[in-house]
Amino acid sequence: MAKSGKKAKKKVETIFLVCEETGDYNYVLRRKPGGEKLKLKKYCPRLRRHTWHVEKKK
């Protein structure tokens, strides 16, 4: 006998990592909602060096 129930989909939100110095949207992440805002040191192609990137929602 086959199961006919639907699988529960996990909620995932799309967030952007924005460079603090230039304001460019350089990275896109998908993660579970909740938790603290991300602040990561990532590469900024415009400045050609690593800078702080903060989370921003759509």
Secondary structure per residue as TSV (DSSP state, phi and psi in degrees):
chain	resnum	aa	ss	phi	psi
A	1	M	-	360.0	128.3
A	2	A	-	-84.9	146.2
A	3	K	-	-79.9	134.4
A	4	S	-	-111.2	8.0
A	5	G	-	-80.2	152.2
A	6	K	-	-82.4	146.2
A	7	K	-	-80.6	142.3
A	8	A	-	-75.2	124.6
A	9	K	-	-82.9	138.1
A	10	K	-	-80.1	137.1
A	11	K	-	-75.6	129.2
A	12	V	-	-133.9	135.8
A	13	E	E	-112.1	148.7
A	14	T	E	-96.6	127.2
A	15	I	E	-125.0	159.0
A	16	F	E	-116.0	145.8
A	17	L	E	-103.3	119.6
A	18	V	E	-110.1	132.1
A	19	C	E	-66.7	132.2
A	20	E	T	-69.9	-30.2
A	21	E	T	-84.9	-40.9
A	22	T	T	-103.9	-23.8
A	23	G	-	82.6	10.0
A	24	D	-	-77.6	143.9
A	25	Y	E	-87.7	99.5
A	26	N	E	-98.8	-27.8
A	27	Y	E	-134.7	148.9
A	28	V	E	-124.7	131.1
A	29	L	E	-126.9	151.8
A	30	R	E	-117.6	124.8
A	31	R	E	-149.0	167.1
A	32	K	-	-68.4	145.5
A	33	P	S	-69.4	157.8
A	34	G	-	96.4	176.7
A	35	G	S	86.8	-177.3
A	36	E	-	-81.9	159.8
A	37	K	-	-69.7	139.7
A	38	L	-	-79.3	143.8
A	39	K	E	-143.0	106.4
A	40	L	E	-124.1	152.5
A	41	K	E	-93.0	109.8
A	42	K	E	-127.3	167.1
A	43	Y	E	-78.5	132.1
A	44	C	E	-107.8	113.1
A	45	P	T	-64.7	-30.4
A	46	R	T	-68.3	-43.1
A	47	L	T	-87.5	-14.1
A	48	R	T	57.7	42.7
A	49	R	E	-159.4	171.2
A	50	H	E	-82.2	132.9
A	51	T	E	-135.9	169.5
A	52	W	E	-76.7	133.4
A	53	H	E	-119.6	135.4
A	54	V	E	-114.5	155.5
A	55	E	E	-76.3	137.9
A	56	K	E	-140.7	133.1
A	57	K	E	-86.3	160.7
A	58	K	-	-59.6	360.0
